[in-house]
Amino acid sequence: MQNGDKENNAFFQLFKYLYRQRDLAALLLNGNTTKIVAKVKRLIEEVLVEPQTSQSTITTQIPAAFAKEIVSQGIIDLITFWLNQNPILPPREAYQIFQQSRSLTPQQLTQIIFKEAPQGDRNEKTV
């Protein structure tokens, strides 16, 4: 993505805004029952339904409403996690992580977790 494209991206603008208002945003987003979470989710969903330049046809049994919920809630969770870090990453770095994560499958993300887990944690079984 060109730098100019990134500057105009709605998600990058969201990251920059939330970073400037990080204390308030973290407070509001940490309460999952707040109306702000629902409003942010609707904003994310609006951006998600914008036409994509590289759309491919996917055949699946997953209803669109479920897919939208999985994606939008994942984005909210990532943003909330980012805002609660100490120290918090600058918006450009957080946005780069966000962009990279969007193209990875859950299996690929799990491989990253496993790769970075200490040796002792790899052998422990959790239920």
Residue pairs with C-beta under 8 A, 6 or more apart in sequence:
1 9
1 99
6 12
6 95
10 47
11 47
11 75
11 95
11 98
12 91
12 95
14 43
14 79
15 79
15 91
15 92
15 94
15 95
15 98
16 91
18 25
18 79
18 83
18 91
19 88
19 90
19 91
19 94
22 83
22 88
25 83
26 80
26 83
26 84
28 34
28 36
28 37
29 36
29 37
29 40
29 76
29 79
29 80
29 83
30 80
30 84
31 37
37 76
40 76
40 79
41 72
41 73
41 76
44 71
44 72
44 75
44 76
45 68
45 72
48 68
48 71
48 72
75 98
78 98
78 101
82 88
82 89
82 94
82 97
88 94
89 97
101 109
104 112
114 122
